[in-house]
């Protein structure tokens, strides 16, 4: 049975991705900083899914937190920390916490699991379109999402022959943040005439994990927005 770990899989997009892999028969582990939330999500997804508490914001604790994950085929790291933080009103504490979680935490998770990868194991790290399309208050978000590109490229060398890719979504139309907004930003600008969906993001995640020829790649899931 395929073993899939979704870090940050206790809600929103992460939970949809976890369910996607559970529905195809994978043995799935979902994580949250809060153990009860991770376990509740696992229970909703169903048998074969379990929850663990992992805090990427405290990288020194990740090894112990993942001790029960003894082997893995697929690792998906979706965890986010995207509080607005502009240069004009820069919060250093928040910036350090966000970058630590997104870059150091992501890297440490892969390092901890590397020796437990099954043959053919692969990794998908989540960034975001803010690295290409900054917006007011995205100083830190744009920076760490751009950092995901560099992290993927160096990890592809360091964990070879295992593969690692990055997925950078634009706004997701049916996400909790945007699904009830009548006219969300960018929807009229995309060539497809709408925002992408969580199901499309989950499908793209599976493609990156499955396709053995795709490595060290940044996949932008934006409905073509970058072409406009």
N, C-alpha and C positions, 0 to 999 in steps of 0.2 A: 504494500500500500504506500502511496506517495505521502510524504510528511511535509506539510506546509505551515510555516510560522508567519503570522501577520502581526507585526509590531505596531501598536496603535490601532488595533482592530476592534476596539470595543464600542465604536459608535460611528455614525455617518458613513463616509466612504470606506473606511477600514472594515467595518462590519459587513458591508455589501461585498467587498472582496473576499472576506473570510467565508461568507455564505456561498459565494460562487464556487470556491474550491471544495467546500464541504458537500455541496450538491453534486459535484462530479465524483465524489467518493473519497476525497483525501482525508487523511488524519490531520486535523487542523488545531493549531494552538493560537489563541488570540491573547494579546496583552494590553494592559492599561496600567497607568500608575496606581490605580485603585484596584486591589484584588477582587473586591466584591463586584465591581462593575465588570471586570473581565470575566468572572465566573458567571454572572447573570447573562452576559452576551453569549457565552459559550452554551449555556442552557437553552437560550432561545434558538440558537442555530441547530442544536440537536446532538444526538449521539455521535461520538467520534470527534467532538470538539471540546477542548478544555481551555480554561483561562489561567493566566499567570500575571503577577504584578511585576512590571519592569518600568523603571524610571530612567529614561534616556538623559534626563537632566542631571543625573548623578552617575556618571559613567563608571565610577569605581565600584558601583554595586551591581553592574550588569552581569558580570561573570557568575556571581552567586545566584542572581535572580533566574538565570537561564540554565542552572545546573541540571534541571530535570529534562532538558531537551537534549537527548543523547545522540540523536541523528536527525538529519533534515535534508530534504530534497530541494525545497523552495523557501526562500526568505523574502518577504515583502515588508519594507519599512515605510509606513505611511505617516508616522507621528509628526504632528505640526505644532508650531508655537508662533503664531503670526500676529501678535499684538502690534498695532500701529506704533511706529517709532520713527519720527522724522528727524532730520538733522537739526532743524530749528529748535526742537524741543526733545533733545536726545536724552533718553534714559539709559545710562550705562549699565545699571544692574539688569534691566530687562534685556538689553542687547547681549550681554555676556551669557545670560541664561538661555536665550534663544539660539545663539550660535553654538554653545556647548551642547545643547540637546540635539540640534540638527546635524552638526558636523562631527563633533567628538563622539556623541552618543551613537550616531549611525556607524561610524568607523569602528568603535569598540564592539558593537554588536556583531559586525561581520568578523572581527578578529577573534572574538570569543567562540564563534560557531565554526570557524574555518576547519578545524580539525574534526568536526562532526559531520561535515558534508558527505553525503553519499555520492558515488560516481555520477557525474552529469548534473550535480546540483547547480542552481543558479540563483541570482539575487536581483531584485528590483528595488531601487531607492526612489522615493518620491521627492521631487522638487516642485516647481511651479512656474507658470508663465510670467510671473513678476520679474524673473531674471531678464526677460526680453522686453517686457512692457511695464516699466516702473510706474508707480502712481504715488500721489501724495501720501506720505507716511510709510512708504515701502522700503526705506533705506536699509533696514536690517533684513527684511524678507527677500528683497532683490539680491542682496549680497550673499545670504546663505544658500539661496536657490541656485545662484551661479556657482557657488562652492560645490554643490552636488555634482556639477559637470566635472570639475577637477577631481573630486573624490572617486567618481566612477572610473575615470581613466586610470588613475593610479591603482585602484583596487583590481581592475582587470588584469594588470600586470602582476600584482602581488598575490592574487588568489588563483592565477592560472593553473590548470586549464578550466577551472570553473568560471562561468560567465557572470557579468554584472552590467546592468543597464539602468538608465534613469527614465522615469516617466514624469513629464511636466504638464499637468492639466491646466487649462484655462478655467474660467468660471464653469461650474457644473450646474446645469439648469434645475435638476431635481434634487440637489443637495438640500439639507435642512436650512442652510443660509439663504438660498435663492429660490426655492420652489414656490414660495407664496408671494414673491415679488412680481407684480404685473408685467413690468418691462425691465428686466434685469439688464445691466450694462453689457454691451458687446453683442447681444443676441441679434440685433439687426445688422451688425457689421460682418458677421461670419458668412462665408459663401454658402454654407448649408442652411442659413436662415434661422438658426437656433443655437443654443448652447449645447455642449455635449452632455451625455447622461452618465450616471454612475455605472449603469450596466455596460456602457461602452468603455469606460475606464477599466472596469474589471476584466472585460474581454481583452483589452490591450495589454493589461498586466499579464494575463495568461499567455498571450503571444510572446511577450518578451522572455518569459520564463521557459517557454516550450521550444522556441525556434533556436536550434543549436548554432545557427550561423550569425546570430545577432549578438554583438558584444561591444561594450564600451560605447554605447549609443545613447543619445538623447532623443527621446520620442516626445514631440509636442502634440498634445491632444487638445486642440483648440477649435476644431471645426473649420480650419483654414484661416483663422483670424490673422496670423502673422503674414499672410499673403496680401492683406488689404492695407 
